[in-house]
């Protein structure tokens, strides 16, 4: 069983646990999602979001608050009005979990959670199990355009230099750095040089990388395979790691992790969380003030590729976006910048060179 299969199996296991909490009628909806070949991660995300929706109903309605969530009847969906859905979206701005932990949601989080209950409602409405469809009558929260956070060229150089030299790391961090320097350089160079997702990075096996073709087999979001090509910087960083550090880590690797490209000091496949911590550690040590995550390294690659080529379709393909519109939305700010430059350039037509 490869990495992606293991993740899918784990997601299915977690969803089965959620279905024991969710109202019984939800089982039909999740079976439907399965027949539509929805990604296991998406189904699990829907499960968490829908559970939150029913927790809200139980908190606000004394009748349903007195019975287990699993016993809530399908009729509850017809009882909800558009105003109730709007109240739910307002509730999402700030609420507390059962353990007292505070949670906030911005426009993006609210939109995702509204999308989950809309999909559920649409299923039961089209099947004529319910007569009303309240979420369909509520507008999606307006998303404000966000500036793309990315690293400038000098910041990329500072980051890689910090990983290579271990400068500004604590004594404890330096101890592990001596054993993982080449691995960490390889990971950051790979993310910056190809724009792959952190989940795609940690899912790589050694056999997925071909130095002859300077490419690698990546399992994209949704399970589709794709060849992603890399340049000399990425190639050199990977070769250094494979020669200098991975053999030592692989000697003690657990059988189920022995083929993983990137191994941890616990001799198992690195996790997405580990890479997130790694990026945070080195950007902090490099005194980079921007809040950089693995996804921001992906944005750095996408931004640079778009600026170099101006080809939104190439960027969409390189990043593994299913829809070019997704890419267009992310990099709309760059289009604005290019249009402003075009406006300034047009002024030169009115001036003669002397």
C-alpha positions as a Python dict, from the first residue, in 0.01 Angstrom:
ca = {
    (1, 'X'): (0, 0, 0),
    (2, 'X'): (151, 335, -106),
    (3, 'X'): (133, 665, 79),
    (4, 'X'): (-179, 796, -96),
    (5, 'X'): (-366, 469, -36),
    (6, 'X'): (-275, 483, 333),
    (7, 'X'): (-399, 841, 363),
    (8, 'X'): (-725, 753, 185),
    (9, 'X'): (-776, 456, 415),
    (10, 'X'): (-713, 669, 724),
    (11, 'X'): (-957, 936, 599),
    (12, 'X'): (-1223, 670, 541),
    (13, 'X'): (-1166, 535, 892),
    (14, 'X'): (-1211, 882, 1041),
    (15, 'X'): (-1526, 941, 836),
    (16, 'X'): (-1674, 613, 958),
    (17, 'X'): (-1622, 739, 1312),
    (18, 'X'): (-1791, 1069, 1225),
    (19, 'X'): (-2091, 889, 1075),
    (20, 'X'): (-2154, 731, 1414),
    (21, 'X'): (-2205, 1083, 1550),
    (22, 'X'): (-2387, 1246, 1258),
    (23, 'X'): (-2764, 1201, 1207),
    (24, 'X'): (-2843, 857, 1062),
    (25, 'X'): (-2980, 1004, 739),
    (26, 'X'): (-2634, 1151, 656),
    (27, 'X'): (-2512, 803, 561),
    (28, 'X'): (-2704, 826, 231),
    (29, 'X'): (-2540, 1159, 146),
    (30, 'X'): (-2188, 1031, 208),
    (31, 'X'): (-2253, 717, 4),
    (32, 'X'): (-2359, 949, -278),
    (33, 'X'): (-2032, 1145, -246),
    (34, 'X'): (-1841, 817, -265),
    (35, 'X'): (-2015, 722, -592),
    (36, 'X'): (-1913, 1061, -735),
    (37, 'X'): (-1545, 972, -674),
    (38, 'X'): (-1506, 1268, -438),
    (39, 'X'): (-1160, 1277, -279),
    (40, 'X'): (-1146, 1110, 64),
    (41, 'X'): (-1005, 1430, 215),
    (42, 'X'): (-1301, 1629, 77),
    (43, 'X'): (-1554, 1381, 218),
    (44, 'X'): (-1385, 1398, 559),
    (45, 'X'): (-1383, 1779, 546),
    (46, 'X'): (-1756, 1775, 464),
    (47, 'X'): (-1807, 1544, 762),
    (48, 'X'): (-1645, 1786, 1005),
    (49, 'X'): (-1827, 2087, 860),
    (50, 'X'): (-2167, 1914, 865),
    (51, 'X'): (-2111, 1797, 1223),
    (52, 'X'): (-2048, 2160, 1320),
    (53, 'X'): (-2377, 2257, 1154),
    (54, 'X'): (-2572, 2006, 1363),
    (55, 'X'): (-2386, 2110, 1678),
    (56, 'X'): (-2509, 2463, 1609),
    (57, 'X'): (-2868, 2332, 1572),
    (58, 'X'): (-2842, 2144, 1901),
    (59, 'X'): (-2700, 2449, 2078),
    (60, 'X'): (-2971, 2684, 1951),
    (61, 'X'): (-3273, 2450, 1958),
    (62, 'X'): (-3368, 2304, 2301),
    (63, 'X'): (-3564, 2017, 2143),
    (64, 'X'): (-3267, 1883, 1945),
    (65, 'X'): (-3027, 1968, 2225),
    (66, 'X'): (-3195, 1702, 2441),
    (67, 'X'): (-3139, 1413, 2200),
    (68, 'X'): (-2816, 1258, 2062),
    (69, 'X'): (-2707, 1406, 1729),
    (70, 'X'): (-2733, 1061, 1572),
    (71, 'X'): (-3110, 1063, 1641),
    (72, 'X'): (-3187, 1400, 1478),
    (73, 'X'): (-3449, 1339, 1204),
    (74, 'X'): (-3430, 1450, 842),
    (75, 'X'): (-3724, 1687, 903),
    (76, 'X'): (-3483, 1929, 1072),
    (77, 'X'): (-3354, 2037, 729),
    (78, 'X'): (-3702, 2158, 630),
    (79, 'X'): (-3734, 2348, 955),
    (80, 'X'): (-3429, 2563, 883),
    (81, 'X'): (-3500, 2898, 716),
    (82, 'X'): (-3262, 3126, 521),
    (83, 'X'): (-3247, 3347, 832),
    (84, 'X'): (-3135, 3042, 1036),
    (85, 'X'): (-2855, 2979, 784),
    (86, 'X'): (-2749, 3342, 807),
    (87, 'X'): (-2746, 3310, 1185),
    (88, 'X'): (-2525, 3003, 1147),
    (89, 'X'): (-2278, 3200, 933),
    (90, 'X'): (-2273, 3472, 1197),
    (91, 'X'): (-2214, 3206, 1465),
    (92, 'X'): (-1910, 3085, 1271),
    (93, 'X'): (-1738, 3421, 1318),
    (94, 'X'): (-1663, 3320, 1677),
    (95, 'X'): (-1765, 3014, 1875),
    (96, 'X'): (-1619, 2788, 2141),
    (97, 'X'): (-1565, 2414, 2112),
    (98, 'X'): (-1681, 2177, 2383),
    (99, 'X'): (-1331, 2186, 2531),
    (100, 'X'): (-1351, 2566, 2558),
    (101, 'X'): (-1117, 2636, 2267),
    (102, 'X'): (-1217, 2951, 2076),
    (103, 'X'): (-1256, 2925, 1697),
    (104, 'X'): (-1292, 3205, 1442),
    (105, 'X'): (-1377, 3196, 1071),
    (106, 'X'): (-1326, 3459, 804),
    (107, 'X'): (-1500, 3481, 467),
    (108, 'X'): (-1306, 3185, 329),
    (109, 'X'): (-1391, 2953, 619),
    (110, 'X'): (-1757, 3054, 616),
    (111, 'X'): (-1781, 3002, 240),
    (112, 'X'): (-1637, 2651, 268),
    (113, 'X'): (-1876, 2554, 547),
    (114, 'X'): (-2174, 2698, 360),
    (115, 'X'): (-2067, 2500, 53),
    (116, 'X'): (-2071, 2177, 257),
    (117, 'X'): (-2428, 2220, 382),
    (118, 'X'): (-2542, 2344, 40),
    (119, 'X'): (-2413, 2024, -117),
    (120, 'X'): (-2591, 1818, 148),
    (121, 'X'): (-2917, 2010, 106),
    (122, 'X'): (-2899, 1986, -274),
    (123, 'X'): (-2871, 1608, -252),
    (124, 'X'): (-3182, 1566, -33),
    (125, 'X'): (-3377, 1834, -225),
    (126, 'X'): (-3312, 1672, -565),
    (127, 'X'): (-3407, 1333, -422),
    (128, 'X'): (-3729, 1499, -296),
    (129, 'X'): (-3661, 1394, 64),
    (130, 'X'): (-3706, 1759, 168),
    (131, 'X'): (-3930, 2037, 32),
    (132, 'X'): (-3714, 2342, 104),
    (133, 'X'): (-3355, 2438, 37),
    (134, 'X'): (-3264, 2723, 272),
    (135, 'X'): (-2886, 2739, 203),
    (136, 'X'): (-2952, 2795, -169),
    (137, 'X'): (-3127, 3123, -81),
    (138, 'X'): (-2832, 3259, 120),
    (139, 'X'): (-2556, 3455, -53),
    (140, 'X'): (-2201, 3329, -26),
    (141, 'X'): (-1992, 3556, 204),
    (142, 'X'): (-1812, 3811, -7),
    (143, 'X'): (-1442, 3735, -24),
    (144, 'X'): (-1205, 4027, -9),
    (145, 'X'): (-917, 4013, -251),
    (146, 'X'): (-604, 3903, -65),
    (147, 'X'): (-254, 4004, -158),
    (148, 'X'): (-36, 3713, -258),
    (149, 'X'): (226, 3652, 11),
    (150, 'X'): (545, 3525, -145),
    (151, 'X'): (920, 3541, -105),
    (152, 'X'): (1129, 3788, -300),
    (153, 'X'): (1451, 3667, -463),
    (154, 'X'): (1671, 3801, -183),
    (155, 'X'): (1447, 3634, 76),
    (156, 'X'): (1474, 3301, -108),
    (157, 'X'): (1853, 3337, -103),
    (158, 'X'): (1850, 3422, 271),
    (159, 'X'): (1625, 3125, 347),
    (160, 'X'): (1837, 2870, 161),
    (161, 'X'): (2156, 3020, 309),
    (162, 'X'): (2011, 2988, 660),
    (163, 'X'): (1934, 2619, 603),
    (164, 'X'): (2280, 2555, 461),
    (165, 'X'): (2466, 2738, 740),
    (166, 'X'): (2233, 2677, 1034),
    (167, 'X'): (2272, 3042, 1131),
    (168, 'X'): (2049, 3179, 1410),
    (169, 'X'): (1928, 2831, 1509),
    (170, 'X'): (1912, 2737, 1878),
    (171, 'X'): (2150, 2478, 2022),
    (172, 'X'): (1871, 2218, 2019),
    (173, 'X'): (1781, 2299, 1660),
    (174, 'X'): (2147, 2280, 1554),
    (175, 'X'): (2175, 1927, 1694),
    (176, 'X'): (1911, 1796, 1453),
    (177, 'X'): (2021, 2033, 1176),
    (178, 'X'): (2357, 1855, 1156),
    (179, 'X'): (2171, 1536, 1059),
    (180, 'X'): (1909, 1687, 828),
    (181, 'X'): (2072, 1988, 660),
    (182, 'X'): (2078, 1835, 313),
    (183, 'X'): (1727, 1696, 351),
    (184, 'X'): (1590, 2035, 456),
    (185, 'X'): (1765, 2216, 171),
    (186, 'X'): (1623, 1957, -71),
    (187, 'X'): (1267, 2001, 60),
    (188, 'X'): (1270, 2382, 45),
    (189, 'X'): (1441, 2386, -295),
    (190, 'X'): (1188, 2133, -426),
    (191, 'X'): (887, 2332, -301),
    (192, 'X'): (1028, 2660, -435),
    (193, 'X'): (1145, 2507, -763),
    (194, 'X'): (834, 2308, -860),
    (195, 'X'): (538, 2454, -670),
    (196, 'X'): (413, 2112, -560),
    (197, 'X'): (184, 2088, -258),
    (198, 'X'): (334, 1986, 76),
    (199, 'X'): (113, 1672, 72),
    (200, 'X'): (255, 1583, -271),
    (201, 'X'): (608, 1642, -143),
    (202, 'X'): (585, 1412, 159),
    (203, 'X'): (406, 1150, -53),
    (204, 'X'): (705, 1106, -285),
    (205, 'X'): (893, 777, -293),
    (206, 'X'): (1254, 744, -414),
    (207, 'X'): (1139, 558, -726),
    (208, 'X'): (916, 851, -822),
    (209, 'X'): (1219, 1069, -903),
    (210, 'X'): (1398, 1039, -1237),
    (211, 'X'): (1721, 1235, -1269),
    (212, 'X'): (1757, 1117, -1629),
    (213, 'X'): (1436, 1299, -1723),
    (214, 'X'): (1471, 1559, -1444),
    (215, 'X'): (1114, 1489, -1344),
    (216, 'X'): (908, 1314, -1079),
    (217, 'X'): (576, 1131, -1061),
    (218, 'X'): (341, 1324, -834),
    (219, 'X'): (0, 1211, -713),
    (220, 'X'): (-210, 1523, -737),
    (221, 'X'): (-503, 1633, -527),
    (222, 'X'): (-788, 1400, -621),
    (223, 'X'): (-559, 1105, -698),
    (224, 'X'): (-449, 1188, -1053),
    (225, 'X'): (-85, 1127, -1142),
    (226, 'X'): (129, 1389, -1313),
    (227, 'X'): (490, 1432, -1421),
    (228, 'X'): (647, 1741, -1269),
    (229, 'X'): (982, 1855, -1407),
    (230, 'X'): (1258, 2032, -1217),
    (231, 'X'): (1571, 2231, -1288),
    (232, 'X'): (1937, 2198, -1198),
    (233, 'X'): (1905, 2356, -852),
    (234, 'X'): (1642, 2104, -746),
    (235, 'X'): (1834, 1817, -904),
    (236, 'X'): (2156, 1906, -719),
    (237, 'X'): (1978, 1949, -385),
    (238, 'X'): (1804, 1611, -417),
    (239, 'X'): (2126, 1435, -520),
    (240, 'X'): (2315, 1583, -222),
    (241, 'X'): (2045, 1459, 15),
    (242, 'X'): (2029, 1113, -144),
    (243, 'X'): (2406, 1078, -119),
    (244, 'X'): (2483, 1246, 214),
    (245, 'X'): (2190, 1183, 450),
    (246, 'X'): (1916, 956, 328),
    (247, 'X'): (2128, 636, 340),
    (248, 'X'): (2187, 693, 714),
    (249, 'X'): (1817, 752, 779),
    (250, 'X'): (1711, 462, 557),
    (251, 'X'): (1927, 214, 752),
    (252, 'X'): (1684, 230, 1044),
    (253, 'X'): (1368, 313, 849),
    (254, 'X'): (1054, 127, 946),
    (255, 'X'): (951, -130, 679),
    (256, 'X'): (637, 63, 581),
    (257, 'X'): (841, 383, 534),
    (258, 'X'): (1163, 254, 376),
    (259, 'X'): (1073, 375, 26),
    (260, 'X'): (979, 730, 129),
    (261, 'X'): (1196, 998, -29),
    (262, 'X'): (1197, 1223, 276),
    (263, 'X'): (1256, 1052, 611),
    (264, 'X'): (1243, 1195, 962),
    (265, 'X'): (1485, 1143, 1250),
    (266, 'X'): (1227, 893, 1378),
    (267, 'X'): (1302, 693, 1063),
    (268, 'X'): (953, 732, 921),
    (269, 'X'): (805, 930, 633),
    (270, 'X'): (792, 1302, 701),
    (271, 'X'): (443, 1438, 761),
    (272, 'X'): (289, 1759, 626),
    (273, 'X'): (292, 1896, 980),
    (274, 'X'): (667, 1831, 1007),
    (275, 'X'): (734, 2024, 687),
    (276, 'X'): (514, 2312, 809),
    (277, 'X'): (722, 2329, 1128),
    (278, 'X'): (1042, 2308, 923),
    (279, 'X'): (941, 2604, 706),
    (280, 'X'): (840, 2807, 1013),
    (281, 'X'): (1170, 2730, 1187),
    (282, 'X'): (1393, 2838, 900),
    (283, 'X'): (1195, 3146, 793),
    (284, 'X'): (1210, 3259, 1156),
    (285, 'X'): (1584, 3199, 1174),
    (286, 'X'): (1626, 3390, 845),
    (287, 'X'): (1441, 3689, 1001),
    (288, 'X'): (1177, 3689, 728),
    (289, 'X'): (893, 3900, 863),
    (290, 'X'): (627, 3756, 630),
    (291, 'X'): (417, 3466, 755),
    (292, 'X'): (551, 3193, 528),
    (293, 'X'): (400, 2845, 501),
    (294, 'X'): (466, 2566, 249),
    (295, 'X'): (168, 2699, 51),
    (296, 'X'): (337, 3041, 32),
    (297, 'X'): (642, 2872, -121),
    (298, 'X'): (403, 2728, -380),
    (299, 'X'): (268, 3081, -438),
    (300, 'X'): (625, 3205, -482),
    (301, 'X'): (682, 2953, -760),
    (302, 'X'): (346, 3024, -927),
    (303, 'X'): (397, 3401, -913),
    (304, 'X'): (745, 3384, -1064),
    (305, 'X'): (631, 3145, -1338),
    (306, 'X'): (339, 3371, -1429),
    (307, 'X'): (557, 3682, -1431),
    (308, 'X'): (811, 3508, -1654),
    (309, 'X'): (564, 3359, -1902),
    (310, 'X'): (233, 3543, -1867),
    (311, 'X'): (75, 3206, -1951),
    (312, 'X'): (-205, 3135, -1702),
    (313, 'X'): (-272, 2794, -1859),
    (314, 'X'): (91, 2687, -1810),
    (315, 'X'): (79, 2801, -1446),
    (316, 'X'): (-248, 2613, -1389),
    (317, 'X'): (-98, 2295, -1535),
    (318, 'X'): (228, 2330, -1339),
    (319, 'X'): (41, 2381, -1011),
    (320, 'X'): (-202, 2095, -1079),
    (321, 'X'): (-515, 2311, -1069),
    (322, 'X'): (-820, 2137, -1217),
    (323, 'X'): (-963, 2469, -1334),
    (324, 'X'): (-769, 2757, -1484),
    (325, 'X'): (-1020, 2988, -1312),
    (326, 'X'): (-876, 2882, -976),
    (327, 'X'): (-534, 2997, -1096),
    (328, 'X'): (-673, 3315, -1245),
    (329, 'X'): (-834, 3412, -913),
    (330, 'X'): (-509, 3353, -724),
    (331, 'X'): (-298, 3562, -958),
    (332, 'X'): (-549, 3835, -1050),
    (333, 'X'): (-338, 4087, -854),
    (334, 'X'): (-47, 4025, -1090),
    (335, 'X'): (-274, 4095, -1388),
    (336, 'X'): (-364, 4428, -1227),
    (337, 'X'): (4, 4505, -1184),
    (338, 'X'): (75, 4416, -1549),
    (339, 'X'): (-214, 4637, -1664),
    (340, 'X'): (-81, 4930, -1460),
    (341, 'X'): (261, 4885, -1622),
    (342, 'X'): (93, 4879, -1962),
    (343, 'X'): (-79, 5208, -1876),
    (344, 'X'): (251, 5370, -1782),
    (345, 'X'): (419, 5232, -2094),
    (346, 'X'): (148, 5381, -2315),
    (347, 'X'): (260, 5726, -2204),
    (348, 'X'): (586, 5684, -2394),
    (349, 'X'): (399, 5709, -2723),
    (350, 'X'): (349, 6079, -2660),
    (351, 'X'): (715, 6156, -2601),
    (352, 'X'): (992, 6158, -2856),
    (353, 'X'): (1338, 6035, -2768),
    (354, 'X'): (1598, 6310, -2797),
}
